[in-house]
Amino acid sequence: MPIPDPVPAIKWPNVPACYGWLALNRRGVWLLKDQPITHKGLIDFISSHYGPDPSGNYVFQNGPQAVYVALDYTPYVFRRGIDGQLTAHTGVAAGEVAAVYLDDNGSVLLKTDLGIGLLDDRDLPAFLEACVTGHNTPVSEHALLAAMAGDSNVSWNGHLVQSIRRQDVALKFSFQPNPVA
């Protein structure tokens, strides 16, 4: 009896990449053509297929189609759970914090095992409560302004809060906030 021919490999159709449709805002909300996506199943699907490409673009891989994501700021938005653990907007654990930054607009950025992310603004009060000065005293507004200007003696959970200019974030952390074809 002859051996049957192997089943041919399924080839994905050749589809163009998609730009300008999907975005991530500063609160970790997916936007489709500037409108928030609210369907939980779609949010979960996008989140589970989201990540960087070799060029530093962040992409939602929709089968054969790469849907490039425009970022309002960073590739991840971190939230603190009731257990105090940081989780990305995608539902993935952020991992260990390696560095903490305060930008020139007062936004908090965390470099974690997952990557660089913006701390959700709703978590700023808890963040500020955990900040101390070099003398282990609660942080003052003056100390925070000094930290934003690069003269920091502020720390958060043992990490010195470093200053960074917003315009330098994408280059420093090697990502493209606005991918183009």
Helices and strands as residue ranges (DSSP letters): E 18-24, E 30-32, E 35-36, H 40-48, E 50-52, E 58-62, E 65-71, E 76-80, E 86-88, E 97-103, E 108-112, E 116-119, G 121-123, H 124-130, E 131-132, H 141-148, E 155-156, E 159-164, G 166-168, H 169-172
